[in-house]
Amino acid sequence: MDNRVIVRVAGIGDLPRLLKLCREMEQVDGVEDTSDSPAVGVATLSPLDRKDVFIQMLTSPYLTVLVAQRGQELIGTLTLAVHPGLAHGGRPWAVVESVVVAETHHGQGIRTVLMETAIGQAQAAGCYKLAVITDLAPGSVRDFYEKLGLRHAYAGYELELRTAPPSDGIEILRRAFA
């Protein structure tokens, strides 16, 4: 059995396995799959909407969905967003979101390999910074990010936005990317 971990850009064929990872992340985050939940879970999207959203992610010039794979098994993912900016000499900035590693592969360095790849891509894009927003609660992954060289630099604020029903939200995205 090949134990090497390969990090690559996701493709449309990865969607079913990515959805499984998203469900794991949502269970950890306590997301309920109800239509009135402010954080709508992946299970509330129809299969067609899931595919449409994923295609939009894959074709966005600002997003890269990375996956970690061992053999034929997809075991981790993250999304890297590189945003253009006018400040800092016009240099872009990056943010990492949706970092998840399959529970059966925790503690094997998968998250480190994914983050190192994202950091390298942000550097190659000329970004002046890479940001990650994480939980500040005890037992969170703060120590992990600090070991990678990230420092606690900001006080963050969050506003959970009530979403339109998923089908309306998908239509808004379709128009935005048309």
Number of C-alpha atoms within 10 A of each C-alpha: 5 7 8 10 20 14 20 15 14 21 13 11 8 13 15 13 13 22 14 15 22 22 17 16 19 20 13 9 10 11 16 17 18 12 16 12 14 15 18 20 20 19 16 16 18 12 11 9 17 18 15 16 16 19 14 17 17 17 12 12 11 13 18 21 21 21 25 24 18 16 13 7 10 21 24 28 28 23 21 26 23 22 14 13 13 8 10 10 8 12 15 21 21 25 18 21 16 17 20 24 25 17 12 8 12 13 10 11 11 24 23 15 16 25 19 14 16 24 21 12 16 22 16 9 14 15 20 16 15 18 18 16 15 13 9 9 8 7 8 10 12 18 11 12 16 11 10 12 8 15 13 12 7 8 6 7 6 5 5 8 9 11 14 14 13 17 13 11 13 17 13 13 14 13 8 9 10 7
